[in-house]
């Protein structure tokens, strides 16, 4: 009984360690960095095109926020693909 409990705990720790290692690798990966740069750049270009006739500082200031938010939301799909190719 005790051995089974210990084995379950060890298995849970190993699974957690694997997830942590994958998270760490993703956070430092060039795939993630490049995707954030490209997606932010696309958002900035589109946004600047939309507001090109308006030079409002408040509208211009929101560009980095929108770019970052959209890039982090869309990176889930990229991460899934990255994880499959990493195995």
Residue pairs with C-beta under 8 A, 6 or more apart in sequence:
22 83
22 86
25 86
26 32
26 79
26 82
26 83
29 82
31 78
31 82
32 75
32 78
32 79
32 82
35 71
35 74
35 75
35 78
36 68
36 71
36 72
36 75
39 67
39 70
39 71
39 74
40 64
40 67
40 68
40 71
41 67
43 63
43 66
43 67
43 70
43 71
44 63
44 64
44 67
47 63
47 66
47 67
48 63
51 59
51 60
